[in-house]
């Protein structure tokens, strides 16, 4: 076993004392190596490592002792009887609405109901759109620790946020969401089962994991449904490892289990702050964001690693804030004849382009980001008022057209073949490249017109921290120069 650092030795000693434990491990600070050291220190006890994804679980299975079962939360919950339903052909929202008979469930008689959206325009709530919202609602509930589906699980959709529109949306969607779950819970259900669905079924059964120690990896982005299961394993010693500063998925139901473990179990909180990924120059840029969000640690760069910060003409990877921003970079790269890869592939942006095309053709769209709009012009109007991510999408579609965006998505190559890798900051999590540049769609927050304060949402600051810590040797974070103007952060 490699000699542990002082911080790692403290973590191993805390494990040996039999304590539930939280480890705050900064970017590149050897959290996996520390968990492996803990496992190697005690071959007498059965351990279960709950990994963030299948790739991490598979990698851990190869490097951890045989006394450690390495699984994702979904892997722990899976039962072979779900296999047949998971392998069904893809089911569209339209097909699902017909299978469930949404109009009957929602009590719709006669004409398609409409809702006045935030712009005051009538928005047709077709069976397809109601079903899409109901399925989104079920997914959000599945991510929660709640036992019942309520209106708070219905997502907030751009364009349908005002009180009256929201109330009408709830009236239509909530009964369909509850009917959808009832169907999903039956073995002969007509709706397609997903991995999140059977995880929720497992959690509701109040399972007991047959293990002596639970090791939770990437705990800062663990859904409440899994956290509740792990906190209930009172027979086991529980160790949660992660980086609260990298919590970037709260928008889809993930919460910081590290804080939850400290709060619920009263366990000690130790830190791993020595990064082995990059040197002092990049660590200093990361610490700007850690100070801004008042994180519990500051990174120490690895002296043996040479790193620099400055403008880059030819980075290995470009990281973007939005899918539309990433696609814009992809199209620029392809236009110059370069081989370009997009982390995660082009499916997300293709779905957005198809939804935009539907609105342009006068048909409703069921994509979550565009569902609240009756037309493409309405999206344009809203984007101008809100000045958010939709503005980047509108610019992309209006400048290039949906056909070119779809063609570019199909022209992507694999990362192994690529001359340039493009990624959103969210999808870059857990990844690293030698030279990284951040794209200009990391937008500076506006000053409050009344107070003059420039307030940045904390999750945006955490996303910036994730982005700057993906670089090993060279970082170009010119796009984040506005950080010096931020006067406060908010939840």
Secondary structure as GFF3:
##gff-version 3
##sequence-region A 1 491
A	DSSP	alpha_helix	6	16	.	.	.	ID=ss1
A	DSSP	beta_strand	21	25	.	.	.	ID=ss2
A	DSSP	alpha_helix	31	40	.	.	.	ID=ss3
A	DSSP	beta_strand	47	51	.	.	.	ID=ss4
A	DSSP	alpha_helix	54	63	.	.	.	ID=ss5
A	DSSP	beta_strand	68	72	.	.	.	ID=ss6
A	DSSP	alpha_helix	73	77	.	.	.	ID=ss7
A	DSSP	three_ten_helix	80	82	.	.	.	ID=ss8
A	DSSP	alpha_helix	83	86	.	.	.	ID=ss9
A	DSSP	alpha_helix	93	100	.	.	.	ID=ss10
A	DSSP	alpha_helix	102	106	.	.	.	ID=ss11
A	DSSP	beta_strand	114	116	.	.	.	ID=ss12
A	DSSP	beta_strand	122	124	.	.	.	ID=ss13
A	DSSP	alpha_helix	127	143	.	.	.	ID=ss14
A	DSSP	three_ten_helix	151	153	.	.	.	ID=ss15
A	DSSP	alpha_helix	163	184	.	.	.	ID=ss16
A	DSSP	alpha_helix	195	204	.	.	.	ID=ss17
A	DSSP	beta_strand	213	216	.	.	.	ID=ss18
A	DSSP	three_ten_helix	219	221	.	.	.	ID=ss19
A	DSSP	beta_strand	222	223	.	.	.	ID=ss20
A	DSSP	alpha_helix	224	231	.	.	.	ID=ss21
A	DSSP	beta_strand	237	242	.	.	.	ID=ss22
A	DSSP	three_ten_helix	244	246	.	.	.	ID=ss23
A	DSSP	three_ten_helix	250	252	.	.	.	ID=ss24
A	DSSP	beta_strand	254	255	.	.	.	ID=ss25
A	DSSP	alpha_helix	257	265	.	.	.	ID=ss26
A	DSSP	beta_strand	268	272	.	.	.	ID=ss27
A	DSSP	alpha_helix	280	292	.	.	.	ID=ss28
A	DSSP	beta_strand	308	309	.	.	.	ID=ss29
A	DSSP	beta_strand	317	320	.	.	.	ID=ss30
A	DSSP	alpha_helix	323	335	.	.	.	ID=ss31
A	DSSP	beta_strand	340	342	.	.	.	ID=ss32
A	DSSP	alpha_helix	347	360	.	.	.	ID=ss33
A	DSSP	alpha_helix	376	386	.	.	.	ID=ss34
A	DSSP	alpha_helix	389	410	.	.	.	ID=ss35
A	DSSP	beta_strand	420	424	.	.	.	ID=ss36
A	DSSP	beta_strand	433	438	.	.	.	ID=ss37
A	DSSP	beta_strand	455	457	.	.	.	ID=ss38
A	DSSP	alpha_helix	458	468	.	.	.	ID=ss39
A	DSSP	beta_strand	471	476	.	.	.	ID=ss40
A	DSSP	three_ten_helix	478	485	.	.	.	ID=ss41
A	DSSP	beta_strand	488	490	.	.	.	ID=ss42
###
